[in-house]
Amino acid sequence: MATGIKDKVAIIGMGCSRFGERFDAGTHDLMAEAFNEALQDAGIERKQIDAAWFGSCLDQINIGNSAIPASLALRLDGIPVSRVENMCATGTEALRGAAYAVASGAADIALAIGAEKLKDTGYGGLPPTYKGTFNDLWMPLGSAPAGFAQLADGYRTRYGISREELKRAIARVSWKSHQNGVLSPKAHLRKSVTMEQILGAPMIADPLGLFDCCGVSDGAACAIVTTPEIARALGRKDMVTIKAIQLSVSSGIESTTNTWDGSHVRNTRNAASRAYAEAGVTKPREQISLMEVHDCFSITELVTMEDLFISEPGRAVHDVLDGFYDRDGGGVPCQVDGGLKCFGHPIGASGLRMAYEVYNQLQGRAGERQLKSPSLGLTHNLGGVPYQGVAAVSVLGLH
Amino acid sequence: MTYGITGYGAYVPRLRMQRAAIAAAHRWMSPGLAAGAKGQRAFCSWDEDSITMAVEAARPVLNAPARAAFQSLTVATTRPAFADLQGASIVAGALAMPAAVRTADLGQSPRAGVSALLAQWRLADGPALVIASDHPSAKPASAQELGYGAGAAVFALGSEGVIAELIGAHSSWNLFVDHFRSNGSKHDYHWEERWVRDEGYAKIVPEAVAAALASAGVDAAQVKHFIFASPLKGSGAMVTKRCGIAAEAFDTTLDEQCGYAGAAHACLMLADALERGQPGEVIVLVGFGQGCDVLVLRATEAIAAYRPRGGVRAALADAQVHGDYLRMLSYDKGIELEWGMRSEKPVKTALSEQYRSSDQLGAMVGCRCKRCGTVQFPRLAYCVGEGCGAPSTNSEPVPLSDVPAQLLTCTADWLSYHPAPPLHVGFVQFENGARVLMEIVDVGATALDVGTPLRMTYRVKDVDTARGFARYFWKATPLAA
């Protein structure tokens, strides 16, 4: 494997808009909200940014395609700006672009910004996507929850778990996020809910009920990255560096051969293995202090706990029910800020929103939800569908 | 060498509506409908039409003779899916027929199915498939709404293994307008039932039947199966009697369990008669509509050994009985429901792309990699097999539409727009190793689960309502209704 970017890139500023039904703001307003905070945090001026990566996913209800709208919104004059889109990994993809630019020496200071407005469709949930002229001719329709709900069949079949027990475990996943979201001022949903509410909610895509699905929100988040040397020169202490950013994209093996059993997400395992190798993580269950994972649906978070090699195969149900992933459970706190479940999932922003929480936790700036001396955090995105998608894993830590 | 019927098949949509449920919905304005509200009628799901039913009827008969031997394929219907786009070509593609097969559509009268059969018999130019497929549509609260049904029947004709031969026929034309449907109209317009019965059926049919029997040199008393299709209840028995044919020669099973299937109905009755037929039995087949085609057939010795892979009785038994009248109305676009903004997604078809991938879409042809053996659908440039990646030029075609399969994963999606919610979608694992994400239809009362046996069914994939274009593909359905 290549030597990687471990500790070659430092994060010196991050910002995050308030997530939610932002009927008051356009995409450019949301971007500005995040950008202002990041600039202030980094203590730099706009003109010091050498290059930018802008992540957004759904042009038709957003700011438009190409990087031009982002450059206009933030008045980034005359520098290279790239637009990236890689489904739900889009925000992390933007960070990857900015980090690689700094690591390569092509830029001293780079910006990664992700934004999405989902509340301009006129209805809840994501808009249906186009899959291209060929796939639209044969691929069935199916919402995002329908894609992920199928993990339930694969998982319970592999491990001989009853429908009822699995339903209870995934409900516990959502219950935990709602408990944490109460303490997150920028989260969309800030109410705790009971297990009974979750278990009794209307069905969206069997077995996923309403509370098994993350919210649909507007939001933006961004990061300013540079080299550790420049960061130090700018006066940064408790420096957060990037230990790894890895990506894995499906080749079609899961969806078109009989080698995958539907119980896990192959790409997450690939991306995690690559990221751990790059970051030098050998015992993730012991070394990782906190995680922000792609809990688009409760079943996704459950299998992700195994795909990230934190829970043993078939044991995530028990770890979840035992509170191992709770904020104060003595294990590996997961979704300390409430996750996608409570923030919602403005697609282009989510990866950077996760990094924002980890960054703040590592620096001891997470307010009421601050964990006790975390040193290594993980973010995880899962785009597309479990059987044909893209997974991103990044590891951030104190330098 | 005798030329005749060498095989037959039938399809009736699984969906059946209780006639009592239809009558109950209209009781407030037409209480009299309750009198005829017995039994059930077949109705098409939102994604079924004359093309999909034709494919389903024809699939079981394609082995005899081998599909490569067929010279022609005719589809008769009064409900063509397109006004200008040949349905028989779409059917031929789904059936993986050789490119040299002569295809034709026939329609515009309920007589079309029988006419197509007679025309091919007269032509006798090699193995042929004749399919009648129809789903007449009636106005809500009409007597026809209760009586109409849907279905398709197919006959293979050829010179080897003939199970029924033609021993006489008579045709006549007669501009007797019992009903009509103008261009662009959805529903038929019917004239008075007693006039149709007394001036039409009672006078036109016996005369033509007598002439046909005379040409065959057969006496009416020798007729074992009499086939006359009509949407008018009780008229079949009346015509049978007028023709001097024994009452027991007329069977009403299809009326009771399926309903009148337009141009396909007489053909369905013939397939049913052949299924019950014994060597030497005489069958009289009447096609009625602006005149008559009457065929007199005799079953050969070969009929005793013939076992259909898809017969009428099996199709009738494969039923999912519903009582939601509004469901039937919605599937037939008889009521405009609010489907929400999600239904507004445009589904314009790139016709160039559809043509490029027509073999994959037609008979669901995937491929097997000659290097690693992986069977895959769709066929992309390189093999999907782990660590293989061989070019697809190094592969052989594998049709998946008849390969046994079972369910790997599934969900019932209530969020997506779907005309028959919930949308059942999941992975289908084929016995030969192929795996495809598919829509699952006609799920019925038995819940889907991992391992549920499935078969493929040819359906409308989706409809571009802005341009009125339907595109077709395969879906999975549980083996057991």
Interface residues (C-beta under 8 A of the other chain):
Chain A: T121 G122 Y123 G125 P127 P128 T133 F134 N135 D136 L137 W138 M139 P140 L141 G142 S143 P145 A146 A149 Q150 L151 A152 D153 G154 T157 P202 M203 I204 A205 D206 P207 L208 S251 G252 I253 S255 T256 T257 N258 T259 G262 Y387
Chain B: G340 M341 R342 K345 V347 T349 A350 E353 Q354 R356 S357 Q360 L361 T374 Q376 F377 P378 L380 V384 G385 E386 L408 T409 C410 T411 A412 D413 W414 L415 S416 Y417 H418 P422 L423 V425 G426 F427 Q429 G433 A434 R435 V436 L437 M438 E439 V450 K461 D462 R471 F473 K475
